[in-house]
């Protein structure tokens, strides 16, 4: 999976036969992978990365490097699938951003209608889509408002569906208590797989073949 360390994006690879922690630049030069032996704990990993910060500064891609141009040929994720801008009816530029947002709105609308009914949550006042960096959604039960991240348009639909159920369950349980997860599980028994599938996804666009 991919994870963030400071501003760096690192591809973590667990190897049962690895003896030590090691970092290397990937063959195509656009990613850095960290090999993790079975004995390494989170604090081992963090200490190792701290020690190698200088190396990372030179080699690792950074979250802040990432400025999509939305030009023809650039590849972006749309519900977990790579699409090429300017091909097969996929627009370019700002039109692509709007196109993807419309698709997300439609999908969220379907899921909210379905799950509000199933989970018996009538009191939603407003659902808004926002640019959020570090979360997929948030919920304020007191005002009945839910915010969803615009980045949801990049992850598979079944993961978007899980976020809808997750935020709706917060209308009854504002915390992440066992009762909260019991409610999520009642309406979505495979929520854990969906959640695992989306954690650590690298959502950065790709330059594509044609430059
Ligand atoms: Zn939550």
Boltz pocket constraint, residues with backbone or C-beta under 6 A from the ligand:
constraints:
  - pocket:
      binder: B
      contacts: [[A, 166], [A, 170], [A, 175], [A, 176]]
      max_distance: 6.0
